[in-house]
Amino acid sequence: MLPSALSAGRTARLFAAMDREGLDAAAFIPGPNFQFLTGVRFGVMERPTALFVARDGARHAVIPFLEKSRWSMDAPDVETVYWQDADGYDAAFVEVAAKLSARRIGVEGQRMRFFEALALRKAFPKAEVVDGHAALSFMRLHKDAAEIAALSRAIEISESALAATLAQTGAGMTEAEVRRRLVAEMLERGAADLAFEPIILAGAAAADCHGVVSAERKLEKGGALLVDFGAVWGGYNADITRTFFVGSVSQRHRDIYEAVRAANALGHEIAAPGVTMDDYDRRVTEVMRAAGFADLVVHKTGHGLGMEVHEAPQVMIGNLQAMEPGVVFTLEPGLYREGEIGVRIEDDLVVTEEGARSLTSFPRELTVI
């Protein structure tokens, strides 16, 4: 259960987001927004579970009966209708609808499933149900001190685990072996979970931005080792990438690495309130283009980070949203030459009143292991 002061602050952020979209009510299914508002983490299952928040502050929920014990303890302030499998859930939605006079309801268009949307429309036949995903997610855009602390702890666990893993890593190991050691090190240090399945890629495989770990591919001398990973702590995700070289590094690959590192360095330098995501992406990417590697740039500069690994804002050309204090995002320039090498250096930054602060501190200098 969220402390009352924290709950009130988060609800106020929701209301600001609802006002931006002109919503009388918002509906959430289990996920980051649901957890952000209630402190309760439910998995998405075949049984619909929904939280309704009205603009007047009223909270209602449709909850499967088998979750009653936990929900009633963790969310005592929510007026809840429980439903049994034998009865179905339609009546529960109708009962909640009778207590809400909403004319315009926002839903999470990228999360709510079709059968849940149908139940909602059936229960609210006179209401306009709209995709409010972007506006509703806006309430999580600016992180407070507690959220930054959770992110920092997740990052601290991740970086410590990476250092310990590298001390045990060398030529001849498979990607899968490196993964197992990294995961074990994170869990031993207190990670609640993995932010995502770690991406551990050796040699030419590193050119595949989102490649899959192999139990056969081995680390070879002179090859790259790209490690993209993160721990979860307190419901918040770390997302870090470093690229290393095994045994030695050629001048050709060193040049690529240093171009990426220069782009990363500029990203740290220029991040500040008022800088648009569009301009930021262009300026960071231009460093690598100017170094002669324009054809090796294949992705945007970054994305928002928090309760989701990928959330708003998107750090990319075309997004004219300006940086604001409290916004957390990844800075991850990369260069990829198919069949040969991939290099990415990813940090997690929080925008401050004066500029930006890196939450990640793992060395960025070219490292040979």
N, C-alpha and C positions, 0 to 999 in steps of 0.2 A: 504494500500500500504506500502510495506517495505521501510524504509529509504535506500537511495542508497548505503551507506557504509555497512549496514547490508546485503543488497541484494548481493553486490559484494563478501562479505566474505562467504556467504552461497553458492554462485555459485562456488567459488573457492574450497569449500569443496566437492561440487558435482563433479567438474572436477577431483579432486584427486580420488574420488570413481570410476568414469568412466575409468580413466587410469588404475586402478587396474584390471578392467574387460575387457579392450580393446574395449570400446564402442565409436562409432562415434556419437551416439545420445541416449537419454533416453526419455521414454514416461511415463507420470504419469497420473493417474486418481485421482479425489478428495480423499483426505486422508492426513495423516501426512506429507508425503514428498511434496505433492502438496502445502499444506499450508506453510510448512517450506520455500519453494522457492519463494512463491508469497505473502504470508500474507493473502491469500484469503481462506476462509473456505466454501466449497460447500458440500452439502450432496450428496451421491451417489443415483442416480435415474435411471429411465429407459432411459433417454436421455444421450448418451455418451458425456462426457466432458473430454478433454485430453490436457495435456501440453507437448510440445516437446522441449527439450533443446539439441542443437547440441554442439559438442566439440569446435566449433569455436565461441561459445557464442550466436549464434542466438537462439531466442525463438519464438516458434509458438504455436498456440492453436486452438483447435476445440471446439467451445462453442455454446450451444443452444441459439437461438436468444433472448429468453425470459430473458436471463441473461446478455444481452448486456449492459444495463445501468450500472449495478453494476461492471461488469468485465472491461469495458472500463475506468471506474474511478479508480479502484483499481490496474489494471495492464496495464497502458498505453504504457509500453515499449514492450509489447508482440504483435507480428504480429498475428492477429487473423482472422480466418474464422468462420463466424456465419452461422448457418443452421436453417431452419424452419422445423417444424414437417411435413408440407405438402410435402416438398422436400426430406426429409430423410438426412442422415448424410454421406453417402458414398462419395458424390462429395466433401464434405468439407475435408475429409481425403485425398482424391486424390490431392486436391489443395495444401494442406500442403506438401504432399510427393514430389510434383513437385519442391518445394523450398528447399528440403533437399536432399543431395547426400549421405545419410548414408548407409553404407554397413552392419553395425552391430548395432542393436538397442536393448537396454536393457529395459525390462519392469518389473513391480512389480508382480512377479509370484504368490505371495500370496494375491494379491489385485485385479489385472486386471481380469475382467470377460471374459467369453468365447466369447460373441458377440463383445466385444471391441477388443479382440485379433484377431478375424476374420477380422474385419474392417481394422485393422492395417496391417495384412498380405496381404489383398487384395490391399491396397493402396501402399504397398512397396513390390511388388512381387520378386524383386531381392535382397532384404535385408535379412540378417539373424536376426531373432527376437529371442532373448534369455532371459532366466530368470535371471535378474540381481538384484533380490530382496535383497540379502544379501549385495552385493556391494553398491547398491544405498542407502540402509538404513545406511550404514557405515558413510555417511555424517552427520548423526545426533548422532553419537556415542559420540563425545567429546562436552560437553556442554560449552557454553561461559558464561560470567558473567551475561548477561541478562537472559539467560535460567535458571541459578542457582537461580537467584532472583525470577523468576516466580515460580519455584518449591518450593522455600522456603516460598513464600506467600501462595501457595496452602496448604502446610503442616501446616503453622501457623493457617490458617483458620480451617483446619481439627482438629488439636489438641485442639484448643480453644473450638470447637463445642463438641468434645468428653468430655472434662472436664465439660461443662455445662450440657450435657446429663446425665452423671453419677450422677450428683447432684440431678437428678430427677428420678433416676432408683432404683428399688428395687424388692424384691420378690413379686410375684403375677402379675407383668406386663407381657404382651406377647412380643414375639420377634418383632412383627409388631409395637407395641406401641413404643418400643425403637427405631426402625428404623425411624418412623415418627418424633420423637423428634430430632434424630441425623440429619436427612435431613433438617429439619426446621432450626436447629442451624447453619448448614453450609451455607445455603442460606441467612440467616439473616446476616451472617458475610461477605458476598460478594462473595461466590462461584459462578462461572459462570455456573457450572453444576456439576454433580456427575461423578467421574472418572469411576465408575462402580456401579452396583446395590449393595448396602451394604450387607455384609454377617453378620447377627446377629443370633447367634446360642446359645441356652441354653442347659445346661445339657449334656446328651449323644449325642445330635444332633451336638455338637461341634466337634465330631470325624469325621464328614463329611466335608472334607477340603473346598469344594465349595458348601455347603448345601444352601437350599433356606429358606428364612425367613417364619415363620409360624404365622398365626393369632391366632392359638390355643395353641401353645406351650408356657408355662409360665416359668418365672424364679423361681426356687425353692431354698430354703435354702440348702447350701452345694454343689450346682451345679455350674458348670463353666458357664461363659458368654464370648463367643468369638466374638470380633467385628473387622471386616476387612472392611475398607472403605477408601474413599479419596475424596477430593474436586478437582475441576478444576479451575485454575486461569491462565489467560494469555495464554491459550492453553496447559498448562502443568498440569500433574496429580500427586496428592499425592497418596500413597499407604501405609497404616499403619494398623498393626494388634496389638491388645492387648487382653489379656485374663484375666478376673477377676473372683472372686468367690463371690457368693451371701450368705451373712450372716456368713458363716464359711467355713473352708477348712480342709479336712482330711489330715493326714500325707501322705497317699498314693498319693494323688493328689499334695500335696506340693512337694514331691520328683520329680514327673514328671515336675512340673513347674520349679523347680530349675535347673533341667538338661537342659531344654530349655534355661533358662536365662543364664546359664554358656556358652552354645554354642553361644548364641547371643553376650555375652561379648567377647569371643575369636574372633568372627568375626569382632568386632570393633577394636580389638587390632592388628590383623594381616593383615588387608587390607592395601595394599601399591602397588605402581608401581612395576611391574615385577612379582608379584604373579599371577600364572595362575588361571583361574576359576576352573579348575580341582582340583588343590591342595587346593584351598580355600574351595571348597565344601567338600572335603575329611576331612580336618582338623576340620571344624565346625561340621560336622556330627559325627565325631569320638568322640567328647565330649559326645554326647548323647548315642552313642553305649557303650562307656566305663562305663557309669553310669548304664548300664544294660537294656537299652531300645532299643536295635537294632531292635527288631521286631515291634517297633512302629514308625519307620522312614519310611515315604511313599513318600516324594517328595524332589526335589532339594533344594538348599539353597537360590536361588533367581533368579532375572532376571533384565534386563535393565529397566530403567524408564525415561519417558520424555513426548513427545507428545502422546505416546501410553503408556498404563499401562504396557503392556508386550512388550518389544522390546529388541534389542541386547544390551549387551551380555547376554547369558544364563549362569547363575552361577551354573554349574553342572559338574559332572564327565564326562570326555571325551572332554570338551572344553578347549583346550590348549592355548586359547587366554589369553594374559597377561593383567593385569590391567594397565591403563594409566591415567595420570592426566586428569580430565574433564569427566571421565566416571562416570555415576550415576547408581546405582544398588540397589536392595532391599536385605536385609539380613533378612531372615525369617525362621529360624529353627523351627521345630514343631514336636510334638509327638501326636499320635492318637491311642487310644484304643477303638476299635469299641464297641458300646453299652454302653460306660461309659464316656469317656472324650476326649477332644481335646485341646491342648495348642499350641499356636503359638505366637511368639513375632517378629514383623516385623518393621524394620527401613529402612530409605532411606539414603544411603551414597553416597558421592561424593569423588572420588579419588583425592588426592592432590599431590604435588611434594614430600612431606615428608611421607605421609601415606594416611589417609582417614579422612573425617569429616562427622559426622552424621548431617543430615539436620533435623532429628526428635529428639525431646527432651522429649517426654511424658514419665513419670516414667515407669521403667521396673520392679521395685520391685513388689513382690506378693502383690496384693491389694484385700481386701475384702470390698465389697460394701453393 
